[in-house]
Amino acid sequence: AAHAPAYGFEAAGILDRAANEGGTGVTAERCRGLDVAVDFSTPEATLATAPRLAALGVSLVIGTTGWLAREAELREAVARAGVGAVVAANFSLGANVLDALTEQAARLLAGSEAYGAFIHEAHHAAKKDAPSGTALMLRRALERGGWGRPVDVSSTRAGSIPGTHTVGLDGTAETVELVHTVRDRATFAHGALAAARWVAGKKGWFTMRDVLGLSS
């Protein structure tokens, strides 16, 4: 909320667990005049709340992960409502550049059988999901680049680590590593607000690749 004015927004309110049990906090009165809602919550809260917001004409920016198995129903809700949604596992500019670079690296080395791929991510001890949504995003980037061999994915949860993701391509005589390290979690807020500004007035299902012009 503190960063919203810099992106031309005014924070209209916050829905927490107490005010939004099962999505019941989403009402026509509360959403009147609301352009975009930003959701960084839990899979259960997203699945309950996002369709209600969309039905009331509110576009969405969703950074929650862990609900991929039910993506089809959220896509349907967004399409039915005719709103826009930016959905991403990571809203930082650097992480999305890493995603694009990972895809390109896979294209360059997928045909070289001597190389194996790994992804390692490290986060603070309180982070619930492992591997992270960003690590899974990076694995999909390797696959988009044509990587058909196994990808070893590992996780570390310790202390207060804001987030580090490493993609490695290891050959017999060398290793290529792409690394993104977060120093300040405010980067996620800035990315989400940039996505909110971009998606306002649009219709459809988008990712940060669309927002940043990285889509092929």
VEXLUM-483921 format. One line per 3 residues: for each residue x, y, z of C-alpha. Coordinates in nm, 4 decimals. Each point is the difference from the previous one (the first is absolute). Example, Ala and Ser with C-alpha at 12.3 -4.5 7.8 and 13.67 -1.06 7.14 Angstrom:
// residues 2
1.2300,-0.4500,0.7800; 0.1370,0.3440,-0.0660;
//
This chain:
// residues 216
0.0000,0.0000,0.0000; 0.2859,0.2386,0.0762; 0.1291,-0.0219,-0.3586;
-0.3410,0.0328,-0.1723; 0.0019,0.3805,-0.0554; 0.3217,-0.0236,-0.2025;
-0.1892,-0.2133,-0.2520; -0.3079,0.2204,-0.0147; -0.2082,-0.2078,0.2410;
-0.1750,0.0569,0.3271; -0.0247,-0.3025,0.2291; -0.3741,-0.0556,0.0542;
0.0381,-0.2562,0.2771; 0.1444,-0.3301,0.1113; -0.1806,-0.3321,0.0296;
0.1559,-0.2203,0.2670; -0.1068,-0.3414,0.1243; -0.2373,0.1417,0.2608;
-0.1783,0.2254,-0.2498; -0.0125,-0.2445,-0.2899; -0.0776,-0.3492,0.1245;
-0.0821,-0.2115,-0.3053; -0.0013,0.3098,-0.2210; -0.2993,0.1513,0.1793;
0.1787,0.3336,0.0374; -0.0361,0.0642,-0.3723; -0.3214,0.1981,-0.0353;
-0.1394,0.2339,-0.2660; 0.0191,0.2894,0.2441; 0.3634,-0.0645,0.0882;
0.0994,-0.0384,-0.3660; -0.1831,0.3061,-0.1305; 0.2495,0.2152,-0.1897;
0.2764,-0.2580,0.0422; 0.2164,-0.0535,-0.3090; 0.2522,-0.2670,0.1004;
0.0488,-0.2345,0.2954; 0.3448,-0.1340,0.0929; 0.0039,-0.3457,0.1573;
0.2934,-0.1396,0.1956; -0.1777,-0.2397,0.2343; -0.0478,-0.3777,0.0093;
-0.1253,-0.2402,-0.2682; -0.3282,-0.0511,0.1844; -0.0595,0.3750,0.0360;
0.0828,0.0659,-0.3648; -0.2370,-0.2684,-0.1256; -0.2799,0.1361,0.2192;
0.0598,0.3698,-0.0591; 0.1284,0.0520,-0.3548; -0.3147,-0.1262,-0.1812;
-0.2185,0.2271,0.2169; 0.2169,0.3015,-0.0748; -0.0018,-0.0756,-0.3727;
-0.3795,-0.0379,-0.0013; -0.0244,0.3528,0.1437; 0.2139,0.1405,-0.2828;
0.3276,0.0239,0.1916; 0.3172,-0.0903,-0.1881; 0.2537,-0.2156,0.1822;
0.3693,-0.0184,0.0771; 0.0695,-0.3390,0.1579; 0.3329,-0.0927,0.1555;
-0.1262,-0.2899,0.2085; 0.1327,-0.3415,-0.1011; -0.1069,-0.3571,0.0764;
-0.3340,-0.0041,-0.1872; 0.1292,-0.0937,-0.3483; -0.2050,-0.3213,-0.0083;
-0.3157,0.2137,-0.0014; 0.1202,0.2634,-0.2446; -0.2712,-0.0862,-0.2525;
-0.2811,0.1145,0.2281; 0.1667,0.3340,0.0707; 0.0648,0.0554,-0.3686;
-0.3672,-0.0721,-0.0667; -0.1109,0.2474,0.2694; 0.2210,0.2730,-0.1468;
-0.1199,-0.0676,-0.3553; -0.3654,-0.0109,0.1062; 0.0303,0.3319,0.1819;
0.1887,0.1718,-0.2820; 0.2727,0.1387,0.2252; 0.3779,-0.0183,-0.0100;
0.2290,-0.2087,0.2184; 0.3784,0.0020,0.0345; 0.1092,-0.3246,0.1623;
0.3631,-0.0623,0.0909; 0.2063,-0.2020,0.2435; 0.2395,0.2929,0.0376;
-0.0604,0.3691,-0.0672; 0.3562,0.1279,0.0160; 0.1512,0.1298,-0.3220;
0.3212,-0.1943,0.0572; -0.1752,-0.3339,0.0529; -0.1899,0.0406,-0.3248;
0.3172,0.0910,-0.1854; 0.1495,-0.3177,0.1510; -0.3005,-0.1913,-0.1371;
0.0666,0.1315,-0.3515; 0.3757,-0.0686,0.0253; -0.0653,-0.3523,0.1273;
-0.2158,-0.0753,-0.3025; 0.2693,0.1310,-0.2327; 0.2742,-0.1975,0.1770;
-0.2066,-0.3156,-0.0402; -0.0338,0.0670,-0.3730; 0.3770,0.0321,-0.0303;
0.0933,-0.3089,0.2035; -0.2961,-0.2397,-0.0199; 0.1624,-0.1825,-0.2894;
0.3250,-0.0555,0.1881; -0.0448,-0.3319,0.1797; 0.3025,0.0629,0.2227;
-0.1913,0.2682,0.1943; -0.2329,-0.0587,0.2908; -0.2301,0.2587,0.1547;
-0.0734,0.0946,0.3586; -0.1986,0.2666,0.1831; 0.0659,0.0960,0.3598;
-0.2056,0.2502,0.1977; 0.0471,0.1354,0.3519; -0.2593,0.1865,0.2093;
-0.0728,0.0961,0.3603; -0.1018,-0.2691,0.2461; -0.3656,0.1099,0.0088;
-0.0628,-0.0555,-0.3724; -0.2493,-0.2822,-0.0291; 0.0335,-0.1351,-0.3548;
0.3071,-0.1861,-0.1215; 0.1069,0.0072,-0.2734; -0.1045,0.3598,-0.0483;
-0.2394,0.1080,-0.2709; 0.2905,0.1824,-0.1637; 0.2087,-0.3180,-0.0125;
-0.2877,-0.1758,-0.1753; -0.0300,0.2993,-0.2346; 0.3695,-0.0356,-0.0863;
-0.0398,-0.3714,-0.0658; -0.2784,0.0843,-0.2450; 0.2344,0.2528,-0.1625;
0.2552,-0.2765,-0.0580; -0.2730,-0.2151,-0.1514; -0.1160,0.2855,-0.2268;
0.3577,0.0240,-0.1214; -0.0056,-0.3645,-0.1048; 0.1602,-0.1618,0.3039;
-0.1237,-0.3582,0.0054; 0.2342,-0.1523,0.2575; -0.0622,-0.0125,0.3777;
0.0426,0.3190,0.2045; 0.1138,-0.0413,0.3610; -0.1897,0.2492,0.2194;
0.1048,0.0602,0.3607; -0.1033,0.2387,0.2765; 0.1466,0.1603,0.3113;
-0.2080,0.1547,0.2793; 0.2033,0.1861,0.2612; 0.0096,0.3218,0.1960;
-0.1273,0.3137,-0.1752; 0.1212,-0.0573,-0.3574; -0.2204,0.2222,-0.2229;
0.0472,-0.2269,-0.3023; 0.2746,-0.1326,-0.2259; -0.0499,-0.2074,-0.3151;
0.2791,-0.1704,-0.1927; -0.0326,-0.1765,-0.3348; 0.3014,-0.2136,-0.0839;
0.1016,-0.1798,-0.3189; 0.2872,-0.2302,0.0806; 0.2287,-0.1585,-0.2599;
0.3024,-0.2256,0.0235; 0.2455,0.2912,0.0114; -0.2045,0.3054,0.0937;
-0.3121,0.1315,0.1725; -0.2240,0.2854,-0.1086; -0.2001,0.1594,0.2827;
-0.2715,0.2649,-0.0110; -0.0763,0.1505,0.3416; -0.2614,0.2410,0.1303;
0.0259,0.1276,0.3574; -0.2572,0.2144,0.1776; 0.1310,0.2575,0.2492;
-0.3292,0.1722,0.0743; -0.3466,-0.1565,-0.0214; -0.1372,0.3379,-0.1087;
0.1018,-0.1056,-0.3519; -0.3055,-0.2275,-0.0071; -0.2311,0.2873,0.0939;
0.1454,0.2216,-0.2719; -0.0450,-0.2727,-0.2595; -0.3566,-0.0734,0.1078;
-0.0937,0.3682,-0.0159; 0.1575,0.0338,-0.3441; -0.2088,-0.3010,-0.1074;
-0.3131,0.1577,0.1499; 0.0589,0.3205,-0.1956; 0.0582,-0.2006,-0.3187;
-0.3049,-0.2284,0.0298; -0.2541,0.2704,0.0889; -0.2553,0.0093,-0.2805;
0.1320,-0.3126,-0.1738; -0.1795,-0.3305,-0.0488; 0.1659,-0.3401,0.0108;
0.2488,-0.2182,0.1841; 0.3547,0.1345,0.0118; 0.3355,-0.0583,0.1663;
0.2868,0.2308,0.0915; 0.1563,-0.0941,-0.3317; -0.2855,0.1918,-0.1637;
0.0372,0.2941,0.2380; 0.3740,0.0262,-0.0681; -0.0267,-0.0678,-0.3739;
0.1934,-0.3272,0.0284; -0.2618,-0.2252,-0.1613; 0.1134,-0.1622,-0.3191;
//
